[in-house]
């Protein structure tokens, strides 16, 4: 199986994260897939942003949930970029997407778009929340899902299986051979994050992971030669 490289919020190490500019750069760099984050605006739009508020990544302040799409559009998300909605990303790039959802409400909104546009093959849905993964699996026939974890133990494998996930996306700082072996026995794909250095890349390749999420496009070029 080929080693997958997934662009983290596009290529956030070199471009403003979660913007069309960043996604286009990830695609141009040849990354295998693009990861992005989804929240619901006050008026129900699926907006692409990581944090629950706009403070860190734009020139505005306040919670996404308290702002309409029009209000969010007025903000500068870096280098003149505007906060995109999910549908814009679908049209702007051709690459497969990994869409991280933050709650069950966002899962339901994403499911509507996926079913309407037949995206089960193109979009893998990921989340830290088991119930959001389970809801996606219920609402989107054939959906591919991934359970994300930062602080976790061996039970992450059982949680993923119970939620119906086919992939686990795991913080490499806590990754162990025991967890990798448990995941393999459960037929789970394993993606490591965040892989930004050659030492980190050598680690995930040595553990036999299926891929890595990275902030930098260089990982794609070197990943195929690293064992």
N, C-alpha and C positions, 0 to 999 in steps of 0.2 A: 504494500500500500504506500502511496506517495505521502511524504511528510507535508502537512498543510501549514501554510502561514496565513494568519488572520490579522488584518489590519485593525488595530485597536482605536476605535472612534475615527477610523480612516487611517491616517498616519500622524497621530497627534504629537509625535516627537518633532515634527517639522512643519506642520500646518495647524491652523486652528481646529480643535477637536470638534467632531460631530457637525461639520459643515460640508457643503457640496464640494468646496475646494479640496478639503481633506479626503473625501471619498474619491474624487477624480484622481488625485495623486496616488492613492492606494491602488486603484485600478491600473493606472499607467505604470506603476512599479511592478505589476504582475502578481500582486498578492492573490492568494487563492480565494479568499473571502473577505468581507468587510464587516466588522462588528460596529453596532450603533446602539444607542439607548433611547427608549421611548417613554414619554410622560404624556398625560392628557392635560390640555389647556383648560381654562375655565369654561370654554364653549365646546369642549369635546374633541379638539383636533389632536391627532397623534404627532406631537412635536418631538424633534430629535435633540435631546440634551441629556447629559448624565446626571447632574445634580437636581435636587428638588427645587432649587431656586436659581435665579439667573446671575447672582452676584459674582461668582468666580469667572465665568466665561463670557460675560457681556459687559456693556457699559451701563446696565440697569441694575435694579435691586428688586427683591421680592420673590415670592413663591410663584412657580409656574402655574399652579392650580388656581391662583388668584388673578391671572392675567388672561385676557382673550388672545386669540391668535393675532389679531391686528396689533394689539399692544406688544406682543412678543416680536412681531415682524419689524417693529420700529427700532429694535435694539441692534447694536453692532456686536456680532459674535466673533469678531477678530478679522482684521484686514478688510473691513468693509463687508464681510459675509453676513447674511441674515440667517436666523434660525430656520432650518428647513422642516417641512413636514415629511412624514414617512413616504407618502405617495410621490413626492418630488425626488426622493432618493431612488425609488424604484425606476423612475424614468430617466434619471441622470446617469446612472451607471448600469452596466450589464452583469457585474460580478454577483456571485451568490452572497447573500446577506445573513448575518447572525444578529437577530433583533433581540436585545435584552429588555424585558418588561419588568416594571417595578411593582406592579400590584395586579389584582384580579380584574379591576376595572379596565386597565390598559390591555390586559390579555383579551378581554371581550371585544374591545375596539379593534385590536389587531386582527383577531379572528375574522371579523366582518370583512376587513380588507383582503385578507388572504383567501377567503372563500370566494369573494366577488371577482378576484383577479387570478384565481388558480395558482397560488404561490407556494403550495405545499412542498414542491420540489426545489424551489429557489431559496426560500427563507427558512432558516432554522431558528426556532424561538428559544431563548435562554432566559433564565431568571434565578435569583437567589432564593426565591420563594416556591416551595414545593406545590402549594395550592395553585399558583399561577401556571405552573407547568401542567398540572393535572387538568386545569380548566382548558388550556389550549388543546391538549390531547382530546378532550371531550368535544370541543367545538369545531376542530379542524381535522377532518378525516385524513389520515396519512401524514399528519404533521410530524416533523422531526424536532425533538426538543432536547435541551441541555440544561442540567442543573449546575449552577455555579456555586462555588464555595470558597471562602477565604480562610475562616477558622473552622476546621473540621477534623473528624477522626475517622476510623475505619467504617463507621456507620453511614458515611456519605454514600457508599455503594448501595446499601439497603434503601436509603431514602430515594435515590435516583430510580431504582427499580420500581419502588412502590408508586412513585409519581409518574411512571411511564416514560422516563427519559431514556434516550439511547446514547447520550454523551454526558460526561462530567467535565466541567471546566474548572480546574483546580489551581489555586495559588501555589506556585512552585516552592515557596518558602516552607511549606508544611508537608510537601509531598514525600512519600516514602515508598520503598519497594513493596512493602506489605499492601498498601492501598492500591498500587498499580496491579499487583497480582490478584487482589480481590475484584477489582474492576474487570480485569480480563476474564476471570471465571464467570462473571455476570454478563459477558459479551458487551461491555460498555466501551465506547470510544473515549479516549482521554486527551484533552487539550490542556496545555499548561499556560499559565499567565503570571506575570507579564515577562516576556523573554526579550531582553534588550541588549544583552552582552554575549560575547562568544562563550564565556564560562557558563552562562545560563543555558545557552543553546546546546552546549556539550552535555550538560546535565540532563535535559529533557530527551536528547537523542539517546544517551546511555540508558535511560529508564525505559526506552522503547515507546515513548508517547506518540500519538498520532499526529500531533501538530502543536503549534504555539501561537499565542496571541502576542503581537509586538507593536511597539510604538514607532518602529523604524523600518523603512523598506529594505535596508541592507540585509536584514535577517533572511529575506527571501533568497537573495543571491548566494549567501554563504550556507544556508541551511541544508541544501542538497549535498554539500561536500563534507558536512560535519557528522561524525559518528562517535 
